[in-house]
Amino acid sequence: MEITNQIKSIDTIQAGNSMFELAERLYPLCRSITGNGVRETLQIIKSYIQLDMVEVATGTKVFDWQIPEEWNIRDAWIKDDQGNKIIDFKKLNLHVLNYSTPVDDIISLGELKKHTFTLPDQPDLVPYRTSYHNRQWGFCMSHNQLSKLKDGNYHVMIDSEITKGSLTYGEYFIKGKSDQEVLISTHICHPSLANDNLSGIVVATHLAAFLKTFKPHFSYRFLFLPGTIGSITWLSKNEKKLKSIRYGLVLNLLGDSS
């Protein structure tokens, strides 16, 4: 009955406001499968729960995968021939192909279109695209915006780097009355997308903080991981713990009915 009483005592308005506030703090960060955006995200989560941050070096073998090089980005934009910014990474980080290589060049509209991703069937939306393993540079914009661009030259600049570094993930463990575990994971690799991944991140963080207020029956392990490669990395380093896991749940797309 203890957990039932604890749930009844929750101020749902305060809890909801706290989750929205965390989402607002995390939204601007440019996350990927590696990089400083992930670290900044985990550091913010650490202000809510005592999260352990784990770094796994580039090149480390994780089963039949390998930890990739680390990607970081500082700025990116496209300017027209009048010097006006038509795309600005600092206003919306979805505008840059995630894991894009650096570029600083003046190119024609025809060449720009070769490096631009749109959604013709949803012409008002900016797509989210990645290129983790295929080295290229690129931008994303709405199809309507691309269609309105005039012939001429465009200055494209992406200030990014792909170097040896590490993959970072977060782990938080709550010891329960039983050694049997409930494993709860959420992804932390998407940039400014509120439903995917932020809804999962904020719910996992607040659920962990709630469970810590009493001693639950099961032990709970929370993982904040980049998708696919992060899960593979944790599994490769923690095979002995698998026998204790009784239940598992991935928290994702929690912001709407989907």
N, C-alpha and C positions, 0 to 999 in steps of 0.2 A: 504493500500500500504506500510505501514511502515515495516512490516515483509519481504515483497518482497525486499525492498531496503536493509534491513539488511542482507538478504541472499546473495544478489549480492555483498555485501561488504566483504564477508568472503574470507580470503586467504586460499583456500582449501588445498594447500600444507602444510602450517603451521599448519592448524587444523589437518590434517592427521598425520603429524609428532608428534604433541602433543598427539594424541590418542595412537600412537604406543609407545611413551615414557611412558605413564601411564600404558599401558599393560605390558611393560617390568618391571616396578616397582612392579606391583602386581603379576606377574607370579610366583615368587619363594615362595610366602606365602602359607602355608598349611591351607586353609580354610575348614570349616565344617559348620554344622548347629549352632554350638556354638564355643566359644573359642577365644583365643588371635589372631589367624589368621584373624578372622572376624574383630576384633577391629583394628588391624593394617591396614587392608584394608580400613576401614571407616576413620581412621585417615589420611591416604594418600589422600582419596577423599576430606577430609576437607581442604586440601591445595588448592583445586580448587573451592569449593563451601562451603558455611556456613551450613554444614550438622549438624542436631541434632541427637545425638546418644542416643538411648533408650535401657535401660537394664531391662529385665523382669526376675525375680528370678525363679530358679528351683522350680518346684512344683506348680507354679501358674496355676490356671485353665483358659484355653482359650477355651470357648465353651465346647465341650466334649473331648478336648485334654488337655494335661498337659505339661508345659515346662520341657524338659528333663534335666538330669545332664549335666554339661559342660565337654567337652573333650579338652585336650591339649596334645601336643606331643613335646618332645625336640629332640629326636634322635631315630634312629633304624637302624639295620644292620643285615646281615647274614654273618658269617665267616666260611670258610671251615676248615678242620682239620689242615691246614698249617697256619691258622691265616689270610688268605687273605679275604678281604671283597668282596663278590660276589653280594651283594645288599647294597646300601647305600642311606638311606632316604634323606640325605643332598644333594645328587646329583639329586634325583628325588623323590619327595614326594608321587607320585602315587604308589610307591613300597609298601606302608603300607596300609593295610585295614583301611579305614577311621572309626574312633571310636574304633579302636583296643584297647583291654585291654593290660596292661603291661605284659612282659615276659622276662625272662633272664634264658636260659636253653641250655643244650647241648642235641641234639636229633639226631635220625637216619634220613637218607634220606627218608625212608618210612613215618616217622612221619611228616617230613617237608612237604611232598607232600599233607598231609591231611589239611595243613594250608596255602596252596598256590593256588592262583587263576591265571588262564591263559586264553587265547583265542585260542583254538586249530584251529579254522577256520581262524584266523588271527595271525599266529604264531610268527610274528616279533613285535607285538604290546604288550604294557603293559596295562592291563585293569584298569579301575577305579571302585573300589568296596567299598561299605559302609556296616556298620552293626550298625546302630544307636540304634536299640532296642533289638538286640540279642547279648549278651555279649560274645565275642570271640576275639582271636587274629589271625592275618594273614598277609600274604605278597602277593604282586602281582608282576609277572614278565612275560616276554615273554615265550611262550610255547617252543620256540627253546632253550632258556636258561635253562629252567627246564629239558628238554630232555637230555641236555649235562652234567648235574650234575652227579658226580661219587658217587658210594656207599661209605658210611663213615658217620662220625658224623659232625654235623653242630651246631655252636653256634648261637642261635637266641636271639636278644635283641631288645625290644621295650620299650623305656623310655617314657611312657605316663601315664595319670591319668584321671579318670572319677570321678568328685566330684560335690558337690552342688556348683552352681554358677549362671549363668544367660544366657539368649539368648539376643543377641545384634542385633539391626537393625538401619538403618539410614533413616532420613526423611528430605526432603528439600521442602519448600513451596514458591511459587512465587505468590504474589497477583496480579491479573489482574484487568481489568476494570469491569469484571463480577464476581459474587460470584460463578458461576457455574465452576466446576473444570474438568480438564483433569488429570486423574490419570495414571502415568507412573511408572511401577515397573520393577525391574531387580533382578535376583538372585545373591547372594554373597556366596554360600555355597560350591562351587567346588574349588578344589586346582588348580594345574598347568594345566589348560585346557584353551587354548587361545580362542576357539570359544564359549565354554560353561563353564564358565559364562563371561569371560573377555570381549568379544566383546560387550555384553550388558552393562556391568559396565562402560566401557570407553565411549560408545556412550551416555548413560544416563547422565554421568557426564558432558560431553561437551555440550550436548543439554541443560542441566539446566543452565550452565554458559552462553550459547548464549541467552537464553530466558530472563535472568536477565538483559541483556544490554538495554532492552526497556520494556515498560508496555504492555503486550499482552492483547488481548481481554478476553480470559478465564484465570482463575487462574490455576496454574499447581502445582501438588503435585508429587514429586519424592520419591519413596520408594526403598531402597536397603535392600533386605530381604533374609534370608535363605529360600530355597524352601519349600513349603507346610506349615510347622509349623510357618514360619515367617509371611506368608500371613494370616494364621488363627489368629495369635497373634495380628497383626495390626487390623484386622477386629473386633476382640473381644473388643479391646480398643477404637474403633473409629466408632461405629455403627451410632452415630448421624451425622457423616460427610457424610454418604453414600448418603443421599438425594441430596447433592450438586454435586455429581459426574455425569457428562453427558457423558464422554467418558473415555475409559480405554485402555491401551496398555501395553503388556509385551514385553520388549526388550530382545531378546535372540537369539543365533545362527546367529549373523549378519555378521560373517566373511566370509561367502561363499554363494553359491547359494541355500543352503538348507534352 
